[in-house]
Amino acid sequence: MTRKYCLIPQPIHPSGVQKLREQGLEPLIGETACADIPAEQVVAAIFRSGRLTRAQMMRLPNLCAVAVHGVGLDGIDLPAASELGIPVFNTPGMNTRSVAEHALGLMFALTKRIPAADRAMRHGNFAFKYQGGFSELQGAMLGVIGFGAIGRATAELALALGMRVQVLTRRDAFELTGMGLRQASSLAALLRESDVVSLHLPALAETQNLIGAAQLAMMKPSAFLINTSRGALVDETALIEALTRGQIAGAGLDVFRHEPVAGDDPLLGLDNVILTPHIAASTEQALIRMADASVAGLLDILADRLPVSPVNPEIWHRRRRNPL
């Protein structure tokens, strides 16, 4: 019997790896893991980050199922996958709570100046406590841009803390009012009125540089920007300028236009920005859920069942079939 492989360029939780092996799929973990394996034996792939290009897909003639370990599809050449008849699916909802909690964690870290306080303590500066600049989240206005699962969870957590919340979304205002939320009349209004702005949109053509110089100029000098969504939403050059000039009070970023971030990136030298290496969805609980959902979807496709969250279902009738 021909051995079948699943390409996993970035590691996933061992729970998912074990489930693959139990179902007769041997995992190939690492960017170069399939170098010594016949390409025709790779029938599935799980992608956490990075890119899956047309050229890569062309080199794997029997690749017939691609799982996106998470929600974002910007690293997948979806038109190429559809043209080649490769079903692609993602795993929405598996990391919702983790990302929402991380967004709140960045808000706490900024308003309580936690990283700066930690550095001060390590340098013997106990007098840091007298420098001020600390604030509460209760009563502050949070502006949530995008109201998918993560935006909604972030808004709910903020309400529980006593924050006021306004949302920029096309959803019915009546639904928001029933949740205790306000619908922002426009992006400009949200930016002007919010003490914290949190981004929760996918990377699409229409969301590229959604927050640029003009938008940052609308924000309060005391406001903070949070991005746990996609780096492409923010014009980083404009953000660096705004942070350097004190145009806004600070930012908490978990995602970046270029990942990994270069060692000479100006963001790394700013004291009023908190940076985390795209870890919002990397809690143990979320990693297990995403890995298990990825494997379940792959097994569905290999058994000729439509997965739970297909992103190109229109090609299902002409999809590549598993020949092994």
C-alpha positions in Angstrom: 0.0 0.0 0.0 1.4 3.4 -1.0 2.1 5.7 2.0 0.2 9.0 2.0 1.6 12.2 3.5 0.3 15.5 4.9 2.5 18.5 4.4 2.7 20.7 7.6 5.2 23.5 6.9 4.7 25.1 10.4 4.2 22.8 13.4 0.7 22.1 14.8 -0.3 20.7 18.1 0.7 17.1 18.7 -3.0 16.2 19.1 -3.6 16.8 15.4 -0.4 15.0 14.4 -1.5 11.9 16.4 -4.9 12.0 14.7 -3.3 12.1 11.3 -1.1 9.1 12.1 -4.1 7.2 13.4 -5.8 7.7 10.1 -2.9 6.5 8.0 -1.6 10.0 7.0 2.1 10.5 7.8 2.8 14.2 8.8 5.7 16.0 7.1 6.5 18.8 9.5 8.8 21.7 8.4 9.3 23.9 5.4 11.6 21.4 3.7 10.0 18.2 5.1 8.9 16.8 1.8 12.3 17.3 0.0 13.0 13.5 0.2 9.5 12.3 -0.3 8.0 11.6 -3.7 5.8 14.6 -4.4 3.0 12.5 -5.7 2.5 10.9 -2.3 1.5 14.2 -0.7 -2.3 14.3 -0.7 -3.0 16.9 2.0 -1.6 20.0 3.6 -2.2 22.1 6.7 -1.0 25.7 6.7 -0.6 28.0 9.8 1.2 30.9 8.1 3.5 31.6 5.2 2.4 31.1 1.6 1.0 28.4 -0.5 1.6 29.4 -4.1 0.5 28.1 -7.5 4.0 26.8 -8.1 4.0 24.8 -4.9 0.6 23.3 -5.7 1.8 22.4 -9.2 4.7 20.5 -7.7 2.3 18.3 -5.7 0.1 16.7 -8.4 -2.0 14.7 -5.9 -2.6 17.4 -3.4 -6.3 17.3 -3.0 -7.1 19.0 0.3 -5.7 22.1 2.0 -6.6 23.1 5.6 -6.0 26.6 6.9 -5.1 26.4 10.5 -7.1 29.4 11.6 -9.2 31.8 9.5 -7.0 34.1 7.4 -6.7 33.1 3.7 -4.3 35.8 2.6 -1.3 33.4 2.4 -3.2 30.9 0.1 -3.3 31.5 -3.7 -7.0 30.6 -3.6 -7.6 31.3 -7.4 -4.9 28.8 -8.2 -6.2 26.2 -5.8 -9.7 26.6 -7.3 -8.3 26.4 -10.9 -6.4 23.2 -10.0 -9.5 21.7 -8.3 -8.0 21.7 -4.8 -10.6 22.2 -2.0 -9.5 24.6 0.7 -11.2 25.1 4.0 -10.5 27.1 7.2 -11.3 26.6 10.9 -13.3 29.6 12.1 -14.3 29.9 15.7 -11.5 27.7 17.0 -9.3 30.7 18.1 -12.0 33.2 18.8 -11.7 33.4 22.6 -7.9 33.3 22.5 -7.6 36.2 20.1 -10.2 38.3 21.9 -8.4 37.7 25.2 -5.1 38.8 23.7 -6.7 42.0 22.4 -7.9 42.8 25.9 -4.5 41.8 27.3 -2.8 44.4 25.0 -5.3 47.0 26.3 -4.4 46.2 29.9 -0.7 46.2 29.1 -0.9 49.7 27.5 -3.2 51.3 30.0 -1.3 49.9 33.0 2.1 50.4 31.3 3.0 46.9 32.4 6.0 46.3 30.1 7.5 49.6 31.0 6.9 48.9 34.7 8.6 45.5 34.4 11.6 47.1 32.8 11.8 49.8 35.5 11.7 47.2 38.2 14.5 45.2 36.6 16.6 48.3 36.6 16.0 49.2 40.2 13.6 52.1 39.4 10.9 51.6 42.0 10.1 55.3 41.7 8.5 54.4 38.3 5.2 54.3 40.2 5.3 58.1 40.6 5.6 58.8 36.8 1.9 58.4 36.2 0.3 57.7 32.8 -1.8 54.8 34.1 -5.5 54.5 33.5 -8.5 52.3 33.9 -10.5 50.6 31.2 -13.8 50.9 33.0 -15.8 53.7 31.4 -13.4 54.0 28.4 -14.8 53.9 24.9 -13.7 50.9 22.8 -14.1 51.2 19.0 -14.4 47.7 17.4 -13.8 47.7 13.7 -15.3 44.5 12.3 -17.9 42.3 14.0 -17.1 38.8 13.1 -16.7 36.2 15.8 -13.5 37.7 17.2 -14.8 41.3 17.1 -18.0 40.2 18.8 -16.1 38.3 21.6 -13.8 41.3 22.1 -16.8 43.6 22.5 -18.4 41.2 25.0 -15.3 41.0 27.1 -15.0 44.8 27.1 -18.6 45.2 28.2 -17.9 42.8 31.1 -15.1 45.2 32.2 -17.4 48.1 32.2 -16.1 49.7 28.9 -18.5 51.5 26.6 -18.3 49.9 23.1 -19.1 51.1 19.6 -18.9 48.9 16.6 -18.3 49.7 12.9 -20.3 47.0 11.1 -23.0 46.6 8.5 -25.1 44.5 11.0 -28.5 45.8 12.1 -28.2 48.5 14.8 -31.1 46.8 16.6 -29.0 43.7 17.1 -26.1 45.8 18.6 -28.4 47.8 20.8 -29.8 44.5 22.3 -26.2 43.6 23.2 -25.5 46.9 24.9 -23.4 48.1 22.0 -23.5 51.3 19.8 -23.2 51.3 16.1 -20.6 53.8 14.8 -22.0 56.1 12.1 -18.7 56.0 10.2 -15.0 55.1 10.6 -14.1 58.7 11.1 -16.7 59.0 14.0 -15.4 55.8 15.6 -11.8 57.0 15.5 -12.6 60.4 16.9 -14.7 59.1 19.8 -12.7 56.0 20.9 -10.2 55.7 23.7 -9.1 52.4 22.3 -9.5 51.2 18.7 -9.4 47.4 18.0 -9.1 46.0 14.5 -11.0 42.8 13.6 -11.1 42.5 9.8 -9.6 40.2 7.2 -6.9 41.3 4.8 -8.8 42.2 1.6 -8.2 44.7 -1.2 -10.6 47.1 0.5 -9.0 46.8 3.9 -5.4 47.4 2.9 -4.1 50.4 4.9 -7.5 51.0 6.4 -5.6 52.8 9.1 -3.2 55.3 7.6 -2.0 58.8 8.3 -5.4 60.5 7.8 -7.1 58.0 10.1 -4.4 58.2 12.8 -4.8 62.0 12.8 -8.5 61.6 13.7 -7.7 59.6 16.8 -7.4 61.2 20.3 -3.8 61.9 21.4 -4.6 59.7 24.4 -5.9 56.8 22.3 -4.5 53.4 21.7 -4.6 51.2 18.6 -4.9 47.4 18.9 -4.3 45.1 16.0 -4.7 41.3 16.4 -6.2 40.8 12.9 -3.8 41.3 9.9 -0.8 43.6 9.5 -2.0 44.8 6.1 -4.8 46.8 7.7 -2.3 49.3 9.1 0.1 51.6 7.2 3.1 50.9 9.4 5.1 53.8 8.2 2.3 56.2 9.1 1.8 54.4 12.5 5.5 54.7 13.3 5.3 58.5 12.5 2.2 58.9 14.7 3.8 57.0 17.6 7.1 58.9 17.3 5.3 62.3 17.3 3.0 61.3 20.1 0.0 61.8 17.8 -1.6 58.8 19.6 -0.6 57.4 23.0 0.4 54.0 21.9 -0.3 50.7 20.0 -0.5 47.0 20.8 0.4 44.9 17.8 0.3 41.1 17.3 0.4 41.2 13.5 2.7 42.9 11.0 2.9 43.6 7.3 6.0 41.5 7.1 6.5 38.5 9.3 8.9 37.8 10.9 9.6 41.4 11.7 13.1 42.5 10.7 15.6 43.2 13.4 16.0 46.9 12.3 12.3 47.6 12.1 11.7 51.1 13.7 8.7 49.6 15.6 11.2 47.7 17.8 12.8 51.0 19.0 9.6 52.7 20.2 8.6 52.7 23.9 4.9 53.4 23.3 4.2 50.2 21.3 3.8 46.7 22.7 4.7 44.0 20.2 3.9 40.3 20.3 5.0 37.7 17.6 1.6 36.8 16.2 0.7 34.7 19.3 -2.9 35.7 19.9 -4.2 32.4 18.6 -1.5 30.3 20.1 -2.9 29.3 23.4 -2.8 25.6 24.2 -6.6 25.4 23.9 -6.9 27.1 20.6 -4.0 25.2 19.1 -5.7 21.9 20.0 -9.0 23.0 18.5 -7.5 24.3 15.3 -5.3 21.2 14.8 -8.1 18.8 15.4 -10.5 20.8 13.2 -7.9 20.9 10.4 -7.4 17.1 10.5 -11.2 16.5 10.7 -11.7 18.6 7.5 -8.9 16.8 5.6 -10.3 13.4 6.5 -13.7 14.6 5.3 -12.3 15.6 1.9 -10.3 12.4 1.5 -13.5 10.5 2.3 -15.4 12.5 -0.4 -17.3 14.6 2.2 -17.6 18.3 2.0 -15.7 19.9 5.0 -17.5 22.1 7.6 -16.0 25.4 6.4 -15.1 25.2 2.7 -13.8 28.5 1.2 -14.1 27.4 -2.5 -17.1 25.0 -2.4 -18.0 25.9 -6.0 -15.2 23.6 -7.2 -16.4 20.5 -5.2 -17.9 18.8 -8.2 -14.6 19.0 -10.2 -12.2 18.6 -7.3 -9.0 16.5 -7.4 -9.7 13.1 -6.1 -7.3 11.1 -3.9 -5.7 8.5 -6.3 -3.7 6.6 -3.6 
